[in-house]
């Protein structure tokens, strides 16, 4: 099962993967061992009052996450074009 979450952590724990898993498990009300993978999609700072880090995450419970493919660049053909 895939779920999208927003985690809100302080600066000291925002980059700690175990803290991210614990917070995700708390929000999902499940055991942290059920989380197979947690991928952070976006990080943003919330500077209103105490500084917090907001993480947009995808979480996979009880199943493996699919391989993430990064598309390569595509270049248009320049053969036959006039030289400048």
TALINUR-V51245 format. One record per backbone hydrogen bond with DSSP energy under -0.5 kcal/mol. NH is the residue of the N-H (numbers start at 1). CO is the residue of the C=O. If there is no record, write none. Layout:
# TALINUR-V51245
NH|CO ; NH|CO
This chain:
# TALINUR-V51245
3|59 ; 5|57 ; 7|5 ; 7|55 ; 9|7 ; 9|53 ; 11|51 ; 13|10 ; 14|10 ; 16|13 ; 17|15 ; 20|16 ; 21|17 ; 22|18 ; 23|19 ; 24|20 ; 25|21 ; 26|22 ; 27|23 ; 28|24 ; 29|25 ; 30|25 ; 34|31 ; 35|32 ; 36|34 ; 36|60 ; 37|60 ; 39|58 ; 40|38 ; 41|39 ; 41|56 ; 42|56 ; 44|54 ; 46|52 ; 47|45 ; 49|47 ; 52|46 ; 53|9 ; 54|44 ; 54|52 ; 55|7 ; 55|53 ; 56|42 ; 56|54 ; 57|5 ; 57|55 ; 58|39 ; 59|3 ; 60|37 ; 61|1 ; 61|59 ; 62|34 ; 69|67 ; 71|69 ; 81|78
